Amino acid sequence: MTDQFSKKAEAWSARFSEPVSDLVKRYTASVFFDKRLALFDIQGSLAHAEMLAAQGIISQQDRAEIERGMAQIRGEIEAGSFEWLLDLEDVHLNIEKRLTELVGDAGKRLHTGRSRNDQVATDIRLYVRAAIDDVLALLAGLRGALVDLAERHYDTILPGFTHLQVAQPITFGHHMLAYVEMFGRDAERFVDARRRVNRLPLGAAALAGTTFPIDRLRVAKTLGFEDVCHNSLDAVSDRDFAIEFTSAASVLMMHVSRMSEELILWMSPRVGFIDIADRFCTGSSIMPQKKNPDVPELARGKTGRVYGHLMGLLTLMKGQPLAYNKDNQEDKEPLFDTVDTVLDTLRIFTDMAGGITVKPDAMRAAALQGYATATDLADYLVKKGLPFRDAHEAVARAVRACDDAKCDLSEMSLERLREFSPLIEQDVFAVLTLEGSVAARDHVGGTAPNQVRAAIARVRKQLEG
C-alpha cells in the first residue's frame, strides 16, 4: 500500500485529480516558521491521546505507542536531526508523518476527534502562554535592576523636565522608579491577558465539534488550561488572544522606547548625565571619537516593528467570516517576531541597567539651571498667606529679574527678593536649595529621598512576593 504521507502526496490527496504545484506548495507552506510550535504540538497531542484512551476511543496500547513515538520525535527535534518536509506543509503533518513511520496505525489514530484547526489554535495558545510567562519573569528582572539603580541614587539630584524644559528638581532614584511603575503595569497587562489565553480550543475540531465522546475538561486540566473555549466556531477562528498579547507588547515597547530616548539624550555630551557601558555601544567607521548608544537606539526602532505587527494582526482578522480561514496562517510570523523582539529587548535592557554610570555633578549643575526651585518659592509664599495666583505672579517677576541679572533665585540677596514680596524672610534660602526642594515633596509618590527609599522597599516586597 502506498504510504498516505509519502513525500509526493498530502493527507487529503485522494480528493484531488492533480498534485499541488511547487509554487503553491512554497506559497502555502508554513513549516519553516511554525516548526517552532513543535514541542507545544507534541504536548497537546499527548494530552489528546491520553484523553482518547481514557474515553475508550483508542486503546491503551495505541496510547503507549503514541507516547513512545512522540518521545523519539521530541529527542530528534531537540537534537536538530528531525527532517522537516516542505511537501507536508506544516509542523502538524510533519510530526504526524514521522509518528506514523515510527508506530504505524497508532499514529494514524491520534488525529481522531480533532482537526488541524483546533490543533493549531491549541498550539498557539500554549506558545503564547509560555511566552507570557517568560515576559513576566524578564519584566521582574528588569524592574529589579532599575530598583537597584534607583537605590544607589535615591538622593542624587537632577532636573525634572516638562516640555524638555527644566521644571523642578527631582531625584534620579525617583526618575528610575517611574519606569519601574510603567513596567509594573505592563506586567499586569500580561497577567490579565494570560487568563484569556489560557482557554482550551481543542475539541472544537474543524468548526462544529466532534461526534466522538471526548472529554475536553480532562484535556484542559492535563495541559494546565483554566477553562475551555465554549463555542467551537470561536475556538478555531479567532486570534484575539494573539492580538491582545501583541497589544500588551506594544505598550511595553512604548515604555522601553521612552526610556531609550532619555538614555540617548542623557548620554549625549551636551547633557552628560550618564554613561552606558561599552558593551552596549558601538563606534563610528569614520569618526574615532564616537561612542554611539546603539542598544537604546535600536530598541527605539524595534518599537515601531512591534506596532506594525499589531496593526498587521488586527488587519488580518478584520474581514474574516466564521470560521477558520487560511488567512490565519499569517498570524504566526508577526506573533513570533513580537515574542522574539520583546524577550531579547528585556534581556539586554536588564543587563544594560547594570552598566549605567550616573554622573551626579553634571545632573546637579543642570538642576541649578532654569530656576528649578521657582515653584518652591511660590509654595513658600502661599504658606505665608499669599494667594497662589499672586504668589505665582510675584515669583514670575523674580525669575525675570534673575534672567536679566544672569543669576539663580538662590543667589539673590534677601533685600532683592523682598522687592517681590515683603513676606519673604531669611528662611527662604532653605527652600531655594535643591536638597530642600526635593525633601519638601515628602508624601507617597513624591521625590523626597525617604519616599524614594520607601517606594523601593515596596517594589522589592512586590517582586519577592
C-alpha positions as CSV (number, residue, x, y, z in Angstrom):
1,M,0.0,0.0,0.0
2,T,1.2,3.5,-0.8
3,D,2.1,5.5,2.3
4,Q,-0.5,8.2,2.7
5,F,2.2,10.5,4.0
6,S,4.7,9.9,1.2
7,K,6.8,12.9,0.0
8,K,4.7,13.1,-3.1
9,A,1.3,13.1,-1.5
10,E,-0.7,15.2,1.0
11,A,-3.0,13.9,3.7
12,W,-6.0,14.9,1.5
13,S,-4.6,13.8,-1.9
14,A,-7.4,11.3,-2.6
15,R,-9.8,14.3,-3.1
16,F,-7.7,15.9,-5.9
17,S,-7.0,14.8,-9.5
18,E,-3.7,16.6,-9.8
19,P,-0.9,17.4,-7.4
20,V,-0.4,20.8,-5.9
21,S,2.2,22.8,-7.9
22,D,5.6,23.5,-6.4
23,L,4.9,27.3,-6.4
24,V,1.7,26.7,-4.4
25,K,3.5,24.4,-2.0
26,R,6.0,27.1,-1.3
27,Y,3.4,29.8,-1.1
28,T,1.1,28.0,1.3
29,A,3.6,26.1,3.4
30,S,4.3,27.3,7.0
31,V,6.6,24.5,8.2
32,F,9.7,26.6,8.1
33,F,8.3,29.1,10.6
34,D,5.7,27.2,12.5
35,K,8.1,24.4,13.4
36,R,8.9,26.4,16.5
37,L,5.5,25.1,17.7
38,A,6.7,21.5,17.5
39,L,7.1,20.9,21.3
40,F,3.8,22.5,22.0
41,D,2.2,20.4,19.3
42,I,3.6,17.2,20.9
43,Q,2.4,18.4,24.3
44,G,-1.1,18.9,23.0
45,S,-1.1,15.6,21.1
46,L,0.0,13.6,24.2
47,A,-2.9,15.2,26.3
48,H,-5.3,14.4,23.4
49,A,-4.1,10.8,23.2
50,E,-4.4,10.3,27.0
51,M,-8.0,11.5,26.8
52,L,-8.8,9.4,23.8
53,A,-7.6,6.3,25.6
54,A,-9.4,7.2,28.9
55,Q,-12.6,7.6,26.9
56,G,-12.1,4.3,25.1
57,I,-11.8,5.9,21.7
58,I,-8.4,4.4,21.2
59,S,-6.7,1.6,23.1
60,Q,-4.2,2.0,25.9
61,Q,-1.8,0.1,23.7
62,D,-2.2,2.8,21.0
63,R,-1.7,5.5,23.6
64,A,1.6,3.8,24.8
65,E,2.8,3.6,21.2
66,I,2.0,7.2,20.6
67,E,3.9,8.3,23.7
68,R,6.9,6.1,22.7
69,G,6.9,7.6,19.2
70,M,6.5,11.2,20.5
71,A,9.4,10.8,22.9
72,Q,11.6,9.8,20.0
73,I,10.4,12.7,17.9
74,R,11.0,15.1,20.7
75,G,14.5,13.9,21.0
76,E,15.1,14.3,17.3
77,I,13.7,17.8,17.3
78,E,15.8,18.8,20.3
79,A,18.9,17.2,18.7
80,G,18.3,19.0,15.4
81,S,18.1,15.8,13.4
82,F,14.3,15.9,12.6
83,E,13.7,16.1,8.9
84,W,11.2,18.9,8.0
85,L,9.5,18.4,4.7
86,L,8.0,21.2,2.6
87,D,5.6,18.8,0.9
88,L,3.9,18.2,4.3
89,E,3.1,21.9,4.6
90,D,3.2,22.5,8.4
91,V,4.5,21.3,11.7
92,H,1.5,19.2,12.4
93,L,1.6,17.0,9.4
94,N,5.4,16.6,9.6
95,I,5.1,15.3,13.2
96,E,2.2,13.1,12.3
97,K,4.1,11.6,9.3
98,R,7.1,10.8,11.5
99,L,4.9,9.3,14.2
100,T,3.2,7.0,11.7
101,E,6.6,5.9,10.4
102,L,7.6,5.0,14.0
103,V,4.4,3.4,15.4
104,G,2.2,2.6,12.4
105,D,-1.6,2.6,12.8
106,A,-1.5,4.0,16.3
107,G,0.0,7.2,14.8
108,K,-2.9,7.4,12.3
109,R,-5.5,7.1,15.1
110,L,-4.1,10.1,17.0
111,H,-6.0,12.6,14.9
112,T,-9.3,11.1,15.9
113,G,-11.7,13.7,17.2
114,R,-9.7,16.7,16.3
115,S,-8.8,18.9,13.3
116,R,-5.7,20.9,12.4
117,N,-7.9,23.9,13.1
118,D,-8.3,23.3,16.8
119,Q,-4.9,21.7,16.9
120,V,-3.1,24.8,15.7
121,A,-5.2,27.1,17.9
122,T,-4.2,25.0,20.9
123,D,-0.5,25.0,19.9
124,I,-0.5,28.8,19.6
125,R,-2.2,29.3,22.9
126,L,0.3,27.0,24.6
127,Y,3.1,29.0,22.9
128,V,1.7,32.4,23.9
129,R,1.1,31.3,27.4
130,A,4.7,30.2,27.7
131,A,5.8,33.5,26.1
132,I,3.8,35.5,28.7
133,D,5.5,33.6,31.5
134,D,8.9,34.4,30.0
135,V,8.0,38.1,29.6
136,L,6.8,38.3,33.2
137,A,10.0,36.7,34.5
138,L,12.1,39.1,32.5
139,L,10.0,42.1,33.4
140,A,10.6,41.3,37.1
141,G,14.3,41.1,36.4
142,L,14.3,44.5,34.6
143,R,12.3,46.1,37.4
144,G,14.7,44.7,39.9
145,A,17.7,46.1,38.0
146,L,16.1,49.5,37.9
147,V,15.3,49.4,41.6
148,D,19.0,48.6,42.3
149,L,20.0,51.6,40.2
150,A,17.4,53.8,42.0
151,E,18.6,52.6,45.4
152,R,22.2,53.6,44.6
153,H,21.0,57.1,43.7
154,Y,17.9,57.6,45.9
155,D,19.1,61.1,46.8
156,T,21.1,62.1,43.6
157,I,19.5,65.3,42.3
158,L,18.8,66.0,38.6
159,P,16.4,68.4,36.9
160,G,12.9,67.1,36.1
161,F,11.6,68.3,32.8
162,T,8.3,69.2,31.2
163,H,8.3,70.2,27.5
164,L,12.1,69.3,27.7
165,Q,12.5,72.4,29.8
166,V,13.8,72.4,33.4
167,A,10.8,72.2,35.7
168,Q,11.7,71.1,39.2
169,P,14.4,69.2,41.0
170,I,13.8,65.5,41.4
171,T,16.0,62.6,42.5
172,F,17.4,60.1,40.0
173,G,16.1,57.3,42.0
174,H,12.6,58.8,41.7
175,H,13.1,59.0,38.0
176,M,14.1,55.4,37.6
177,L,11.1,54.3,39.7
178,A,8.8,55.9,37.2
179,Y,9.9,53.3,34.7
180,V,9.6,50.6,37.4
181,E,5.9,51.6,37.7
182,M,5.4,51.6,33.9
183,F,6.9,48.1,33.6
184,G,4.8,47.0,36.6
185,R,1.6,48.0,34.7
186,D,2.9,46.1,31.7
187,A,3.3,43.0,33.8
188,E,-0.3,43.5,35.0
189,R,-1.5,43.6,31.4
190,F,0.3,40.4,30.5
191,V,-1.1,38.7,33.6
192,D,-4.6,39.8,32.6
193,A,-4.1,38.7,29.0
194,R,-2.9,35.3,30.2
195,R,-6.3,34.5,31.6
196,R,-7.9,34.8,28.2
197,V,-5.1,32.9,26.5
198,N,-5.4,30.1,28.9
199,R,-8.6,28.5,27.5
200,L,-8.5,25.3,25.5
201,P,-9.8,25.2,21.9
202,L,-9.0,21.5,21.4
203,G,-12.2,19.6,20.9
204,A,-13.8,22.2,18.6
205,A,-12.4,20.1,15.7
206,A,-12.8,21.8,12.3
207,L,-15.6,24.2,13.4
208,A,-18.6,22.3,14.8
209,G,-17.1,19.9,17.4
210,T,-16.9,16.1,17.0
211,T,-19.1,13.1,17.2
212,F,-16.7,11.2,19.4
213,P,-17.3,11.2,23.2
214,I,-14.4,13.4,24.1
215,D,-13.7,14.9,27.5
216,R,-12.4,18.5,26.9
217,L,-12.2,19.4,30.5
218,R,-9.8,16.4,31.1
219,V,-7.5,17.7,28.3
220,A,-7.7,21.2,29.7
221,K,-6.7,20.0,33.2
222,T,-3.8,18.0,31.7
223,L,-2.5,21.0,29.8
224,G,-3.0,23.4,32.6
225,F,-5.8,25.4,31.0
226,E,-8.2,27.2,33.3
227,D,-11.2,26.6,31.1
228,V,-12.3,25.5,27.6
229,C,-13.4,27.7,24.7
230,H,-17.2,27.4,24.9
231,N,-18.1,27.9,21.2
232,S,-16.5,25.7,18.6
233,L,-16.7,28.3,15.9
234,D,-15.0,31.0,18.0
235,A,-12.4,28.5,19.3
236,V,-10.9,27.7,16.0
237,S,-11.2,31.0,14.2
238,D,-10.4,34.0,16.5
239,R,-6.9,35.2,17.3
240,D,-7.8,38.0,19.6
241,F,-5.6,36.4,22.3
242,A,-2.6,36.9,20.0
243,I,-3.7,40.4,19.2
244,E,-4.0,41.1,22.9
245,F,-0.6,39.8,23.5
246,T,0.9,42.0,20.8
247,S,-1.1,45.0,22.1
248,A,0.4,44.5,25.6
249,A,3.8,44.0,23.9
250,S,3.3,47.3,22.0
251,V,2.6,49.2,25.2
252,L,5.7,47.6,26.8
253,M,7.9,48.6,23.9
254,M,6.5,52.1,24.1
255,H,7.8,52.3,27.6
256,V,11.1,50.8,26.5
257,S,11.3,53.4,23.8
258,R,10.6,56.3,26.1
259,M,13.4,55.1,28.4
260,S,15.7,54.6,25.4
261,E,15.1,58.2,24.3
262,E,16.1,59.5,27.7
263,L,19.2,57.3,27.8
264,I,20.2,58.6,24.4
265,L,19.7,62.2,25.4
266,W,21.4,61.8,28.8
267,M,24.5,60.1,27.2
268,S,25.0,63.0,24.7
269,P,28.0,65.1,25.7
270,R,25.6,68.1,25.5
271,V,23.9,66.7,28.6
272,G,26.3,64.2,30.0
273,F,24.1,62.8,32.8
274,I,25.1,59.2,32.3
275,D,27.4,56.8,30.5
276,I,26.5,53.4,29.2
277,A,28.9,50.5,29.4
278,D,31.0,50.0,26.2
279,R,29.5,46.5,25.6
280,F,26.2,48.2,24.7
281,C,27.7,50.8,22.3
282,T,29.5,51.0,19.0
283,G,31.9,53.3,17.4
284,S,31.9,55.1,14.0
285,S,33.6,53.9,10.8
286,I,35.0,57.3,10.2
287,M,34.9,59.3,13.5
288,P,37.2,57.7,16.0
289,Q,35.9,59.7,19.0
290,K,32.3,58.4,18.7
291,K,30.6,56.1,21.2
292,N,27.1,55.5,20.0
293,P,24.2,54.2,22.2
294,D,23.2,51.6,19.7
295,V,21.2,49.4,22.0
296,P,18.7,52.0,23.1
297,E,18.5,53.4,19.6
298,L,17.7,50.0,18.1
299,A,15.1,49.3,20.9
300,R,13.5,52.6,20.0
301,G,13.4,51.5,16.3
302,K,12.2,48.0,17.1
303,T,9.2,49.5,18.9
304,G,7.8,50.5,15.5
305,R,8.3,47.0,14.3
306,V,6.1,45.6,17.1
307,Y,3.5,48.3,16.4
308,G,3.5,47.1,12.8
309,H,2.8,43.5,13.9
310,L,-0.1,44.7,16.0
311,M,-1.6,46.5,13.0
312,G,-0.9,43.5,10.8
313,L,-2.8,41.1,13.1
314,L,-5.7,43.5,13.5
315,T,-5.9,43.8,9.7
316,L,-5.6,40.1,9.2
317,M,-8.6,39.4,11.4
318,K,-10.9,42.3,10.5
319,G,-12.5,40.8,7.3
320,Q,-12.7,37.1,8.1
321,P,-16.1,35.4,8.2
322,L,-16.6,32.5,10.6
323,A,-15.0,30.0,10.9
324,Y,-11.3,29.2,10.1
325,N,-9.7,30.7,7.0
326,K,-6.3,30.2,5.6
327,D,-5.6,33.8,6.3
328,N,-4.8,32.8,9.9
329,Q,-1.6,31.1,8.8
330,E,-0.3,34.7,8.6
331,D,-0.8,35.2,12.3
332,K,2.4,33.3,13.3
333,E,5.3,35.2,11.8
334,P,4.3,38.6,13.3
335,L,3.5,36.9,16.6
336,F,6.8,35.0,16.7
337,D,8.8,38.1,15.8
338,T,7.0,40.1,18.5
339,V,7.9,37.5,21.1
340,D,11.5,37.4,20.0
341,T,11.8,41.2,19.9
342,V,10.3,41.7,23.4
343,L,12.2,38.9,25.1
344,D,15.6,40.0,23.5
345,T,14.9,43.6,24.4
346,L,14.1,42.8,28.0
347,R,17.1,40.6,28.4
348,I,19.5,43.3,27.1
349,F,17.9,46.2,28.9
350,T,18.2,44.3,32.2
351,D,21.9,43.8,31.6
352,M,22.3,47.4,30.4
353,A,20.7,48.8,33.5
354,G,23.6,47.4,35.5
355,G,26.1,49.1,33.2
356,I,24.8,52.6,33.6
357,T,27.2,55.1,35.2
358,V,25.5,58.1,36.7
359,K,27.3,61.5,36.8
360,P,25.8,63.3,39.8
361,D,27.8,66.5,39.3
362,A,26.5,67.0,35.8
363,M,23.0,66.4,37.0
364,R,23.3,68.8,39.8
365,A,24.7,71.5,37.6
366,A,21.8,71.1,35.2
367,A,19.3,71.3,38.1
368,L,20.8,74.7,39.0
369,Q,19.8,76.0,35.6
370,G,16.3,77.1,34.6
371,Y,15.1,78.3,38.0
372,A,14.1,74.8,39.1
373,T,13.1,76.0,42.6
374,A,10.7,78.7,41.4
375,T,7.7,76.6,42.4
376,D,9.2,76.1,45.8
377,L,9.3,79.9,46.2
378,A,5.7,80.2,45.2
379,D,4.7,77.5,47.7
380,Y,6.7,79.3,50.3
381,L,4.7,82.5,49.7
382,V,1.4,80.6,49.8
383,K,2.3,79.1,53.2
384,K,3.0,82.7,54.3
385,G,-0.6,83.6,53.5
386,L,-0.4,84.9,49.9
387,P,-3.0,83.5,47.4
388,F,-1.4,81.1,44.9
389,R,-2.1,83.2,41.8
390,D,-0.5,86.2,43.5
391,A,2.5,84.1,44.6
392,H,2.8,82.8,41.0
393,E,3.0,86.4,39.7
394,A,5.5,87.5,42.3
395,V,7.8,84.6,41.5
396,A,7.5,85.1,37.8
397,R,8.7,88.7,38.3
398,A,11.6,87.4,40.4
399,V,12.6,84.9,37.7
400,R,12.5,87.6,35.0
401,A,14.8,89.7,37.2
402,C,17.1,86.8,37.6
403,D,17.1,86.3,33.9
404,D,18.2,89.8,33.4
405,A,20.9,89.6,36.1
406,K,22.1,86.1,35.0
407,C,21.7,84.6,38.4
408,D,19.7,82.0,40.2
409,L,16.9,82.7,42.7
410,S,19.1,81.3,45.5
411,E,21.8,83.8,44.6
412,M,19.6,86.9,45.1
413,S,20.0,88.8,48.3
414,L,17.2,88.8,50.9
415,E,16.6,92.5,50.2
416,R,16.3,92.0,46.5
417,L,13.9,89.1,47.0
418,R,11.7,91.1,49.3
419,E,11.1,93.6,46.5
420,F,8.8,90.9,45.0
421,S,7.0,90.2,48.3
422,P,7.5,91.6,51.8
423,L,6.5,88.1,53.1
424,I,9.9,86.7,52.2
425,E,12.2,86.2,55.2
426,Q,15.6,84.7,55.9
427,D,14.2,81.1,56.0
428,V,13.5,81.4,52.2
429,F,17.0,80.2,51.4
430,A,16.4,76.8,52.8
431,V,13.5,76.5,50.4
432,L,15.6,77.6,47.4
433,T,18.2,74.8,47.8
434,L,17.9,71.7,45.6
435,E,18.0,69.5,48.6
436,G,15.3,71.5,50.4
437,S,13.2,71.3,47.2
438,V,13.2,67.5,46.9
439,A,13.0,66.9,50.6
440,A,9.8,69.0,50.8
441,R,8.0,66.6,48.4
442,D,7.6,64.2,51.3
443,H,4.4,62.3,50.6
444,V,3.6,59.0,48.9
445,G,4.6,59.2,45.3
446,G,6.8,62.3,46.0
447,T,10.5,62.7,45.1
448,A,11.8,63.1,48.6
449,P,14.7,60.7,49.3
450,N,12.9,59.0,52.2
451,Q,9.9,58.5,50.0
452,V,12.1,57.0,47.2
453,R,13.5,54.6,49.7
454,A,10.0,53.6,50.9
455,A,8.9,53.1,47.3
456,I,12.0,50.9,46.7
457,A,11.1,48.8,49.7
458,R,7.5,48.4,48.4
459,V,8.6,47.3,45.0
460,R,11.2,44.9,46.4
461,K,8.5,43.3,48.5
462,Q,6.2,43.1,45.5
463,L,8.9,41.4,43.4
464,E,9.8,38.9,46.2
465,G,6.1,38.0,46.5
